[in-house]
């Protein structure tokens, strides 16, 4: 399960613990920075509208 994170050198295994690498730390900072712009209400509205469209009978 952690294979891709280790392959991308985001995590390192030391003894029995996983440690966040410098690359992992930067990736996490970038992810959190981008998440600031994520509008949960808007995405939920879009997903609900898509679900309603899917449930309507086709003409």
C-alpha positions in Angstrom: 0.0 0.0 0.0 2.9 2.4 0.6 4.8 1.3 -2.5 4.0 4.3 -4.6 4.9 6.7 -1.8 8.2 5.0 -1.3 8.9 4.9 -5.0 8.3 8.6 -5.3 10.5 9.0 -2.3 7.8 10.7 -0.3 8.2 8.2 2.6 11.2 6.4 4.0 11.1 3.3 6.2 13.4 3.5 9.1 13.4 0.4 11.3 9.6 0.0 11.9 8.5 3.6 11.3 7.7 5.5 8.1 9.2 9.0 8.0 8.2 11.8 5.7 11.1 12.7 3.4 12.1 16.2 2.3 10.3 15.4 -1.0 7.3 14.2 0.9 7.2 17.3 3.1 7.3 19.6 0.0 4.6 17.5 -1.7 2.4 17.8 1.5 3.0 21.6 1.6 2.0 21.9 -2.1 -1.1 19.7 -1.6 -2.3 21.7 1.4 -1.6 25.0 -0.4 -3.7 23.9 -3.3 -6.4 22.6 -1.0 -7.0 26.1 0.2 -8.6 26.9 -3.1 -10.9 23.8 -3.0 -14.5 24.8 -2.8 -16.3 21.9 -1.1 -19.8 23.4 -1.5 -19.3 24.0 -5.2 -17.9 20.5 -5.9 -20.8 18.9 -3.9 -23.3 20.9 -5.9 -21.8 19.8 -9.2 -21.7 16.1 -8.1 -25.3 16.2 -6.9 -26.4 17.8 -10.2 -24.6 15.1 -12.1 -26.1 12.4 -10.0 -29.6 13.8 -10.6 -29.0 13.9 -14.3 -27.9 10.3 -14.3 -31.1 9.2 -12.4 -33.4 10.9 -14.9 -34.9 8.6 -17.6 -33.4 9.1 -21.0 -35.8 10.4 -23.7 
